Amino acid sequence: MKFIDKKGFTLIEVIVVAGIIAILAGILVPIVFKEIDEAKITRTYADERSISNAVFVFRKDTGRWPVMNDVCNPVVTFMSGDGNYPGDVAAKGFDLTVDSSFNNHLPQNTFGCYSNWKGPYIARISTDPWGNSYICNIKGFSTAGAPVWIISGGPDGQMQTNAADITVSGDDIGLRLQ
């Protein structure tokens, strides 16, 4: 009897290789996802620093905080970027009475209310990495000692930080301006 010399892998070899690949994937996938989450948090802090810098340069140039509404009355109490508000914003004490967009004040002087406006101070403020809006309780600028936050609801998209808190709570990611 004559055997034909065939090249290839046995079923056992294929199963062993598949098992090794499955074990490596089981180890690496959680590490990769953790790094993706860390990158989103890092991006959020960087975005908030950029917004903060834009607000302070805006203040330096115009002599006022970005509080003008569409008829040039200084009554804005709340600002946001693109996207939906994080959940529970009103319940956490953020005053939504007169809301406006960062994008009406910092990238452009939409309402023409600010003298000495030398912007744009920042490009359009888009959503946080989870698709929600960066928010700011602008009302706090008019109250001595009140905290003013630029804040993201974080990965869960829910606001855990109260507007009057001096530190962020839960998984919120925030930068205190005042």
Z-matrix of the N, CA and C atoms (Angstrom, degrees):
N
C 1 1.423
C 2 1.524 1 108.51
N 3 1.333 2 114.07 1 135.66
C 4 1.445 3 120.27 2 -176.23
C 5 1.533 4 109.01 3 -113.57
N 6 1.358 5 115.67 4 128.48
C 7 1.468 6 120.73 5 178.88
C 8 1.510 7 109.64 6 -93.29
N 9 1.338 8 114.42 7 141.05
C 10 1.461 9 119.78 8 176.74
C 11 1.524 10 106.94 9 -90.11
N 12 1.303 11 117.03 10 133.50
C 13 1.464 12 122.21 11 -178.97
C 14 1.526 13 109.03 12 -79.23
N 15 1.339 14 116.79 13 100.18
C 16 1.467 15 121.65 14 178.57
C 17 1.515 16 108.82 15 -106.22
N 18 1.326 17 115.03 16 137.23
C 19 1.456 18 120.10 17 178.29
C 20 1.517 19 108.65 18 -102.28
N 21 1.338 20 116.66 19 146.15
C 22 1.457 21 122.07 20 179.16
C 23 1.512 22 110.45 21 159.18
N 24 1.329 23 114.68 22 -170.83
C 25 1.457 24 120.42 23 -178.21
C 26 1.516 25 108.91 24 -110.75
N 27 1.313 26 114.88 25 147.60
C 28 1.463 27 119.12 26 175.34
C 29 1.522 28 108.33 27 -82.53
N 30 1.297 29 115.86 28 163.69
C 31 1.461 30 121.00 29 179.08
C 32 1.531 31 110.62 30 -60.33
N 33 1.300 32 117.47 31 -39.18
C 34 1.468 33 121.69 32 179.29
C 35 1.527 34 110.33 33 -61.37
N 36 1.308 35 118.34 34 -43.77
C 37 1.464 36 121.92 35 179.97
C 38 1.530 37 110.94 36 -62.75
N 39 1.305 38 116.68 37 -41.93
C 40 1.459 39 120.88 38 179.13
C 41 1.528 40 110.21 39 -64.36
N 42 1.317 41 118.62 40 -42.50
C 43 1.465 42 122.40 41 179.72
C 44 1.529 43 110.92 42 -64.66
N 45 1.325 44 117.48 43 -41.18
C 46 1.467 45 121.54 44 178.95
C 47 1.533 46 110.28 45 -62.70
N 48 1.321 47 117.44 46 -45.85
C 49 1.467 48 121.05 47 179.79
C 50 1.530 49 110.25 48 -63.69
N 51 1.327 50 117.97 49 -43.07
C 52 1.455 51 121.31 50 178.40
C 53 1.533 52 110.65 51 -61.97
N 54 1.321 53 116.75 52 -39.64
C 55 1.469 54 120.84 53 177.53
C 56 1.523 55 111.81 54 -63.44
N 57 1.313 56 117.44 55 -42.58
C 58 1.466 57 121.67 56 178.83
C 59 1.529 58 110.02 57 -63.42
N 60 1.322 59 117.02 58 -43.43
C 61 1.469 60 120.87 59 178.47
C 62 1.533 61 110.02 60 -62.83
N 63 1.325 62 118.41 61 -41.21
C 64 1.465 63 121.81 62 179.35
C 65 1.532 64 111.00 63 -63.68
N 66 1.323 65 116.72 64 -41.41
C 67 1.471 66 120.50 65 178.95
C 68 1.525 67 110.32 66 -64.35
N 69 1.328 68 117.29 67 -45.79
C 70 1.474 69 120.85 68 178.68
C 71 1.524 70 111.25 69 -62.28
N 72 1.320 71 117.53 70 -41.84
C 73 1.464 72 120.78 71 178.51
C 74 1.527 73 110.40 72 -63.28
N 75 1.319 74 116.99 73 -40.55
C 76 1.457 75 121.08 74 178.75
C 77 1.520 76 112.73 75 -62.98
N 78 1.308 77 116.90 76 -30.41
C 79 1.459 78 121.24 77 178.11
C 80 1.523 79 110.99 78 -82.26
N 81 1.329 80 118.14 79 -42.73
C 82 1.454 81 121.97 80 -172.13
C 83 1.527 82 114.66 81 -80.10
N 84 1.315 83 118.50 82 -34.72
C 85 1.468 84 120.91 83 -175.59
C 86 1.535 85 112.03 84 -58.71
N 87 1.342 86 120.10 85 -47.93
C 88 1.472 87 118.23 86 178.07
C 89 1.535 88 112.94 87 -61.78
N 90 1.322 89 117.09 88 -35.91
C 91 1.463 90 120.77 89 178.82
C 92 1.525 91 110.02 90 -64.52
N 93 1.326 92 117.05 91 -44.54
C 94 1.468 93 121.16 92 -179.83
C 95 1.530 94 110.69 93 -63.96
N 96 1.335 95 117.49 94 -43.95
C 97 1.467 96 119.85 95 179.78
C 98 1.520 97 111.65 96 -65.52
N 99 1.327 98 117.85 97 -36.19
C 100 1.463 99 120.80 98 176.74
C 101 1.527 100 110.24 99 -62.85
N 102 1.325 101 116.91 100 -41.00
C 103 1.463 102 120.47 101 178.88
C 104 1.527 103 111.38 102 -66.40
N 105 1.318 104 117.36 103 -35.69
C 106 1.469 105 120.86 104 177.20
C 107 1.532 106 109.47 105 -64.88
N 108 1.336 107 117.11 106 -43.65
C 109 1.465 108 120.61 107 178.12
C 110 1.525 109 111.12 108 -62.81
N 111 1.325 110 117.19 109 -42.34
C 112 1.471 111 120.91 110 178.57
C 113 1.533 112 110.78 111 -63.18
N 114 1.322 113 116.98 112 -38.22
C 115 1.467 114 120.67 113 178.87
C 116 1.531 115 110.60 114 -64.92
N 117 1.321 116 117.77 115 -38.24
C 118 1.465 117 120.85 116 177.83
C 119 1.526 118 111.23 117 -64.73
N 120 1.322 119 116.74 118 -41.50
C 121 1.462 120 120.68 119 178.86
C 122 1.524 121 110.26 120 -65.65
N 123 1.324 122 117.01 121 -42.41
C 124 1.466 123 121.29 122 178.05
C 125 1.523 124 110.72 123 -62.09
N 126 1.328 125 116.73 124 -42.68
C 127 1.468 126 120.11 125 177.86
C 128 1.525 127 111.15 126 -61.99
N 129 1.327 128 116.92 127 -39.29
C 130 1.458 129 120.88 128 179.73
C 131 1.528 130 110.85 129 -61.96
N 132 1.328 131 117.14 130 -46.23
C 133 1.474 132 119.92 131 177.50
C 134 1.526 133 110.63 132 -60.97
N 135 1.311 134 117.45 133 -41.87
C 136 1.473 135 120.64 134 179.81
C 137 1.527 136 110.53 135 -64.19
N 138 1.335 137 117.57 136 -43.58
C 139 1.470 138 120.93 137 177.75
C 140 1.528 139 110.59 138 -59.82
N 141 1.331 140 116.31 139 -44.38
C 142 1.464 141 119.73 140 -178.53
C 143 1.529 142 111.41 141 -65.65
N 144 1.321 143 117.82 142 -37.49
C 145 1.471 144 120.34 143 175.75
C 146 1.530 145 110.28 144 -63.92
N 147 1.312 146 117.05 145 -40.04
C 148 1.466 147 120.47 146 178.81
C 149 1.528 148 111.06 147 -64.34
N 150 1.319 149 116.88 148 -44.16
C 151 1.467 150 120.77 149 178.05
C 152 1.527 151 109.39 150 -62.91
N 153 1.317 152 117.17 151 -43.56
C 154 1.462 153 122.02 152 179.10
C 155 1.526 154 111.27 153 -59.50
N 156 1.319 155 116.67 154 -47.56
C 157 1.465 156 120.27 155 178.62
C 158 1.525 157 110.95 156 -59.95
N 159 1.329 158 116.23 157 -42.01
C 160 1.466 159 120.10 158 179.34
C 161 1.526 160 111.06 159 -62.45
N 162 1.332 161 117.05 160 -41.92
C 163 1.469 162 120.90 161 179.91
C 164 1.527 163 110.45 162 -63.43
N 165 1.330 164 117.15 163 -42.83
C 166 1.475 165 119.59 164 -178.50
C 167 1.526 166 112.25 165 -69.64
N 168 1.315 167 117.97 166 -37.55
C 169 1.470 168 119.67 167 176.88
C 170 1.528 169 109.45 168 -68.98
N 171 1.318 170 117.14 169 -39.96
C 172 1.462 171 122.28 170 174.67
C 173 1.533 172 109.25 171 -55.19
N 174 1.326 173 116.41 172 -48.12
C 175 1.474 174 121.79 173 -179.66
C 176 1.531 175 110.76 174 -61.31
N 177 1.335 176 116.38 175 -42.26
C 178 1.459 177 120.56 176 179.79
C 179 1.529 178 110.51 177 -62.11
N 180 1.322 179 116.98 178 -43.70
C 181 1.471 180 120.77 179 -177.52
C 182 1.526 181 113.33 180 -72.37
N 183 1.326 182 116.57 181 -45.56
C 184 1.467 183 120.06 182 -171.88
C 185 1.527 184 113.53 183 -93.25
N 186 1.327 185 116.56 184 -17.28
C 187 1.453 186 119.68 185 -178.18
C 188 1.518 187 114.04 186 79.72
N 189 1.312 188 117.64 187 7.77
C 190 1.468 189 120.85 188 178.30
C 191 1.519 190 110.71 189 -149.02
N 192 1.312 191 114.71 190 160.88
C 193 1.460 192 120.58 191 175.73
C 194 1.527 193 108.43 192 -75.88
N 195 1.317 194 119.02 193 161.01
C 196 1.474 195 120.91 194 179.61
C 197 1.527 196 111.53 195 -76.53
N 198 1.325 197 115.76 196 79.84
C 199 1.462 198 120.73 197 -174.21
C 200 1.527 199 114.01 198 -120.11
N 201 1.330 200 118.59 199 5.48
C 202 1.463 201 121.10 200 -176.07
C 203 1.533 202 111.42 201 -80.45
N 204 1.318 203 115.80 202 137.01
C 205 1.460 204 119.26 203 174.08
C 206 1.530 205 109.58 204 -89.26
N 207 1.314 206 117.43 205 -170.64
C 208 1.470 207 120.74 206 -173.40
C 209 1.524 208 114.23 207 -71.54
N 210 1.341 209 118.67 208 -7.27
C 211 1.468 210 121.51 209 174.15
C 212 1.532 211 110.81 210 -117.07
N 213 1.319 212 115.38 211 23.38
C 214 1.473 213 124.03 212 174.27
C 215 1.525 214 115.05 213 65.17
N 216 1.321 215 117.44 214 27.47
C 217 1.462 216 120.99 215 171.87
C 218 1.527 217 108.33 216 -94.45
N 219 1.321 218 118.79 217 134.89
C 220 1.462 219 121.18 218 -178.70
C 221 1.529 220 112.18 219 -80.48
N 222 1.321 221 116.21 220 70.64
C 223 1.466 222 120.88 221 -173.81
C 224 1.530 223 114.29 222 -124.85
N 225 1.318 224 117.99 223 2.95
C 226 1.467 225 119.70 224 -178.02
C 227 1.529 226 109.48 225 -64.51
N 228 1.330 227 116.34 226 132.80
C 229 1.466 228 121.51 227 -178.25
C 230 1.524 229 112.48 228 -111.94
N 231 1.330 230 117.33 229 -15.48
C 232 1.466 231 121.09 230 -171.66
C 233 1.520 232 108.86 231 -151.69
N 234 1.333 233 116.48 232 136.70
C 235 1.468 234 120.95 233 177.23
C 236 1.515 235 110.06 234 -128.48
N 237 1.319 236 113.68 235 153.88
C 238 1.460 237 119.25 236 178.49
C 239 1.518 238 109.68 237 -149.32
N 240 1.331 239 114.32 238 163.45
C 241 1.445 240 120.76 239 172.55
C 242 1.518 241 109.42 240 -95.96
N 243 1.318 242 116.58 241 -159.78
C 244 1.463 243 120.23 242 176.74
C 245 1.528 244 109.62 243 -66.94
N 246 1.321 245 115.87 244 163.31
C 247 1.466 246 120.81 245 175.87
C 248 1.514 247 112.16 246 97.08
N 249 1.315 248 114.76 247 177.97
C 250 1.458 249 121.99 248 179.58
C 251 1.518 250 110.15 249 -85.49
N 252 1.342 251 115.69 250 150.88
C 253 1.458 252 119.02 251 174.81
C 254 1.525 253 108.84 252 -64.27
N 255 1.331 254 117.13 253 144.28
C 256 1.472 255 118.34 254 171.81
C 257 1.526 256 109.10 255 -60.47
N 258 1.308 257 117.81 256 152.13
C 259 1.457 258 121.37 257 -179.01
C 260 1.518 259 112.60 258 -62.85
N 261 1.312 260 117.02 259 148.44
C 262 1.465 261 125.50 260 175.66
C 263 1.523 262 114.76 261 70.31
N 264 1.330 263 119.08 262 21.14
C 265 1.465 264 121.31 263 -178.37
C 266 1.526 265 110.90 264 -61.45
N 267 1.312 266 117.91 265 -50.61
C 268 1.469 267 120.63 266 -178.57
C 269 1.524 268 110.80 267 -64.36
N 270 1.320 269 117.29 268 -39.12
C 271 1.462 270 120.85 269 -179.39
C 272 1.528 271 111.82 270 -65.94
N 273 1.302 272 117.54 271 -21.42
C 274 1.466 273 121.71 272 -179.83
C 275 1.529 274 112.32 273 -92.11
N 276 1.319 275 117.92 274 10.58
C 277 1.458 276 121.64 275 173.21
C 278 1.518 277 115.49 276 91.13
N 279 1.315 278 118.18 277 7.90
C 280 1.460 279 120.19 278 175.60
C 281 1.521 280 107.56 279 -77.39
N 282 1.318 281 116.77 280 127.26
C 283 1.464 282 122.73 281 -174.55
C 284 1.529 283 109.76 282 -84.70
N 285 1.317 284 116.39 283 105.46
C 286 1.461 285 122.44 284 -178.42
C 287 1.527 286 112.47 285 -92.57
N 288 1.345 287 117.41 286 12.27
C 289 1.462 288 121.83 287 -175.22
C 290 1.524 289 111.64 288 -52.65
N 291 1.336 290 117.52 289 -51.86
C 292 1.461 291 121.92 290 178.03
C 293 1.516 292 106.86 291 -127.29
N 294 1.318 293 115.44 292 98.97
C 295 1.460 294 118.66 293 -178.94
C 296 1.517 295 110.54 294 -101.08
N 297 1.310 296 114.96 295 153.14
C 298 1.452 297 122.24 296 179.48
C 299 1.526 298 107.55 297 -145.57
N 300 1.299 299 115.34 298 171.89
C 301 1.460 300 120.46 299 179.55
C 302 1.524 301 109.86 300 -104.86
N 303 1.329 302 116.16 301 139.15
C 304 1.465 303 119.82 302 171.35
C 305 1.527 304 109.23 303 -50.87
N 306 1.320 305 115.58 304 -35.32
C 307 1.456 306 121.19 305 -173.96
C 308 1.528 307 113.55 306 -69.46
N 309 1.328 308 118.19 307 -11.19
C 310 1.473 309 121.40 308 173.98
C 311 1.524 310 111.98 309 -88.21
N 312 1.316 311 117.60 310 -10.47
C 313 1.456 312 121.04 311 -172.82
C 314 1.529 313 113.91 312 -121.02
N 315 1.322 314 117.70 313 -41.41
C 316 1.468 315 120.39 314 -171.76
C 317 1.531 316 114.50 315 -92.49
N 318 1.338 317 120.65 316 -47.77
C 319 1.466 318 118.88 317 177.59
C 320 1.524 319 112.76 318 -76.43
N 321 1.341 320 116.16 319 -25.22
C 322 1.462 321 120.90 320 -179.72
C 323 1.522 322 108.93 321 -153.52
N 324 1.320 323 116.40 322 155.54
C 325 1.460 324 122.48 323 177.75
C 326 1.532 325 106.77 324 -94.69
N 327 1.328 326 115.80 325 69.27
C 328 1.461 327 122.98 326 -171.64
C 329 1.525 328 112.65 327 -51.59
N 330 1.308 329 117.63 328 -44.24
C 331 1.459 330 120.94 329 -173.97
C 332 1.528 331 112.30 330 -91.38
N 333 1.336 332 118.11 331 -9.57
C 334 1.458 333 121.65 332 -179.68
C 335 1.520 334 113.30 333 67.76
N 336 1.310 335 117.07 334 26.10
C 337 1.463 336 121.64 335 -173.79
C 338 1.525 337 114.50 336 -88.31
N 339 1.311 338 117.56 337 -16.53
C 340 1.458 339 119.32 338 -170.68
C 341 1.527 340 110.92 339 -105.59
N 342 1.337 341 116.37 340 121.98
C 343 1.461 342 119.41 341 173.31
C 344 1.530 343 107.46 342 -79.58
N 345 1.291 344 116.39 343 152.54
C 346 1.470 345 123.31 344 -177.94
C 347 1.521 346 113.22 345 65.44
N 348 1.314 347 117.89 346 19.61
C 349 1.465 348 121.05 347 176.66
C 350 1.522 349 107.21 348 -68.01
N 351 1.328 350 117.60 349 119.33
C 352 1.465 351 121.88 350 -176.53
C 353 1.524 352 112.07 351 -117.97
N 354 1.314 353 117.04 352 20.69
C 355 1.459 354 122.29 353 -175.92
C 356 1.514 355 113.18 354 -69.17
N 357 1.286 356 118.17 355 -172.05
C 358 1.458 357 126.09 356 11.36
C 359 1.529 358 112.26 357 -73.19
N 360 1.324 359 114.25 358 144.37
C 361 1.456 360 121.25 359 -178.54
C 362 1.522 361 111.71 360 -93.46
N 363 1.306 362 116.16 361 -19.34
C 364 1.462 363 121.62 362 179.45
C 365 1.528 364 107.00 363 -162.95
N 366 1.315 365 116.70 364 154.88
C 367 1.474 366 120.21 365 173.53
C 368 1.529 367 108.33 366 -71.01
N 369 1.279 368 116.92 367 173.53
C 370 1.470 369 121.51 368 -179.36
C 371 1.524 370 110.93 369 -49.68
N 372 1.304 371 115.93 370 136.55
C 373 1.462 372 121.58 371 -179.99
C 374 1.518 373 108.01 372 -91.74
N 375 1.315 374 114.35 373 108.43
C 376 1.463 375 120.12 374 -176.81
C 377 1.531 376 110.16 375 -90.82
N 378 1.290 377 116.93 376 -163.05
C 379 1.459 378 122.26 377 -177.04
C 380 1.527 379 110.70 378 -78.00
N 381 1.323 380 114.96 379 164.16
C 382 1.457 381 119.66 380 171.28
C 383 1.535 382 107.87 381 -73.18
N 384 1.321 383 119.35 382 173.68
C 385 1.472 384 120.24 383 -176.32
C 386 1.525 385 115.05 384 -61.00
N 387 1.320 386 117.89 385 -14.26
C 388 1.463 387 121.10 386 -179.78
C 389 1.523 388 111.63 387 -102.92
N 390 1.335 389 117.42 388 8.21
C 391 1.463 390 121.79 389 175.11
C 392 1.513 391 115.30 390 88.40
N 393 1.322 392 117.92 391 7.38
C 394 1.465 393 121.02 392 178.97
C 395 1.520 394 110.54 393 -102.10
N 396 1.299 395 115.31 394 169.32
C 397 1.454 396 122.26 395 -177.01
C 398 1.525 397 111.46 396 -83.98
N 399 1.327 398 115.64 397 143.88
C 400 1.459 399 120.20 398 164.23
C 401 1.519 400 105.38 399 -76.07
N 402 1.321 401 117.42 400 137.12
C 403 1.451 402 120.28 401 -178.06
C 404 1.525 403 110.48 402 -125.14
N 405 1.336 404 115.67 403 160.38
C 406 1.462 405 121.57 404 179.35
C 407 1.521 406 108.93 405 -147.56
N 408 1.332 407 116.32 406 129.35
C 409 1.463 408 121.78 407 176.85
C 410 1.527 409 109.49 408 -86.07
N 411 1.309 410 116.01 409 76.59
C 412 1.469 411 124.34 410 -176.79
C 413 1.527 412 111.87 411 -54.72
N 414 1.329 413 117.57 412 -30.56
C 415 1.465 414 121.67 413 -178.56
C 416 1.524 415 111.63 414 -53.44
N 417 1.336 416 116.89 415 -31.30
C 418 1.457 417 120.85 416 -178.26
C 419 1.518 418 114.32 417 -62.20
N 420 1.338 419 118.07 418 -22.52
C 421 1.465 420 119.96 419 178.49
C 422 1.518 421 112.01 420 -62.86
N 423 1.331 422 117.16 421 -27.09
C 424 1.460 423 120.54 422 -177.58
C 425 1.529 424 112.74 423 -89.10
N 426 1.329 425 117.56 424 -0.95
C 427 1.457 426 121.58 425 -179.25
C 428 1.521 427 109.12 426 -118.46
N 429 1.314 428 116.46 427 118.26
C 430 1.467 429 120.24 428 -178.47
C 431 1.527 430 110.77 429 -59.06
N 432 1.311 431 115.94 430 130.25
C 433 1.456 432 121.86 431 177.32
C 434 1.515 433 115.68 432 79.89
N 435 1.332 434 117.41 433 -6.63
C 436 1.468 435 119.55 434 179.99
C 437 1.526 436 109.47 435 -73.58
N 438 1.324 437 117.49 436 138.86
C 439 1.461 438 118.31 437 177.68
C 440 1.532 439 110.87 438 -72.03
N 441 1.301 440 115.55 439 142.66
C 442 1.462 441 121.48 440 173.23
C 443 1.515 442 106.20 441 -122.27
N 444 1.319 443 116.10 442 121.48
C 445 1.455 444 122.95 443 -175.53
C 446 1.518 445 112.41 444 -110.41
N 447 1.319 446 116.16 445 143.22
C 448 1.467 447 122.06 446 155.98
C 449 1.506 448 102.21 447 -106.48
N 450 1.315 449 116.28 448 120.13
C 451 1.457 450 118.50 449 -167.90
C 452 1.524 451 111.65 450 -143.50
N 453 1.312 452 114.72 451 149.11
C 454 1.463 453 123.59 452 174.62
C 455 1.524 454 107.36 453 -116.62
N 456 1.312 455 116.52 454 145.47
C 457 1.462 456 120.52 455 177.20
C 458 1.514 457 113.32 456 -69.65
N 459 1.322 458 117.49 457 -6.51
C 460 1.459 459 120.98 458 177.61
C 461 1.521 460 112.79 459 76.63
N 462 1.327 461 115.97 460 -168.21
C 463 1.465 462 120.78 461 -174.35
C 464 1.524 463 114.85 462 -58.61
N 465 1.343 464 118.02 463 -32.98
C 466 1.468 465 118.25 464 -177.83
C 467 1.529 466 112.67 465 -85.64
N 468 1.347 467 118.50 466 -8.52
C 469 1.458 468 121.68 467 176.67
C 470 1.517 469 114.45 468 71.34
N 471 1.330 470 117.64 469 10.93
C 472 1.459 471 122.30 470 179.97
C 473 1.526 472 109.09 471 -113.24
N 474 1.328 473 117.11 472 140.54
C 475 1.455 474 121.17 473 179.49
C 476 1.520 475 109.57 474 -84.96
N 477 1.323 476 116.73 475 120.31
C 478 1.463 477 121.27 476 175.12
C 479 1.532 478 111.38 477 -105.16
N 480 1.320 479 117.58 478 -17.88
C 481 1.457 480 122.07 479 -177.97
C 482 1.522 481 110.22 480 -86.00
N 483 1.316 482 117.02 481 130.32
C 484 1.458 483 121.61 482 174.03
C 485 1.519 484 109.21 483 -78.23
N 486 1.312 485 117.19 484 149.65
C 487 1.463 486 121.57 485 -178.79
C 488 1.519 487 112.09 486 -58.37
N 489 1.329 488 118.06 487 -31.02
C 490 1.468 489 121.78 488 -177.39
C 491 1.532 490 112.88 489 -90.69
N 492 1.334 491 118.33 490 -2.88
C 493 1.472 492 120.88 491 -178.89
C 494 1.519 493 110.87 492 -67.07
N 495 1.324 494 115.61 493 150.45
C 496 1.464 495 119.88 494 177.69
C 497 1.527 496 111.86 495 -98.21
N 498 1.329 497 117.28 496 -6.55
C 499 1.464 498 121.78 497 173.20
C 500 1.522 499 108.19 498 -137.20
N 501 1.332 500 116.39 499 157.34
C 502 1.460 501 119.80 500 178.11
C 503 1.519 502 109.83 501 -76.91
N 504 1.320 503 115.48 502 154.78
C 505 1.459 504 121.83 503 -179.07
C 506 1.524 505 109.84 504 -121.19
N 507 1.316 506 115.63 505 160.11
C 508 1.458 507 121.46 506 176.63
C 509 1.518 508 111.93 507 58.60
N 510 1.326 509 115.51 508 -138.03
C 511 1.473 510 119.22 509 179.98
C 512 1.531 511 112.04 510 -99.80
N 513 1.351 512 116.48 511 14.18
C 514 1.462 513 119.99 512 176.39
C 515 1.526 514 109.36 513 -61.63
N 516 1.325 515 115.74 514 150.87
C 517 1.454 516 121.10 515 178.19
C 518 1.524 517 105.75 516 -124.67
N 519 1.322 518 116.16 517 116.50
C 520 1.446 519 118.81 518 -174.26
C 521 1.515 520 114.15 519 -139.85
N 522 1.313 521 113.78 520 159.40
C 523 1.450 522 122.87 521 176.05
C 524 1.528 523 106.70 522 -129.35
N 525 1.311 524 115.94 523 123.79
C 526 1.464 525 120.40 524 -177.86
C 527 1.520 526 109.62 525 -87.89
N 528 1.335 527 116.63 526 125.28
C 529 1.467 528 122.09 527 179.07
C 530 1.518 529 111.30 528 -88.49
N 531 1.306 530 116.96 529 -33.48
C 532 1.476 531 121.03 530 -177.23
C 533 1.501 532 108.39 531 -142.95
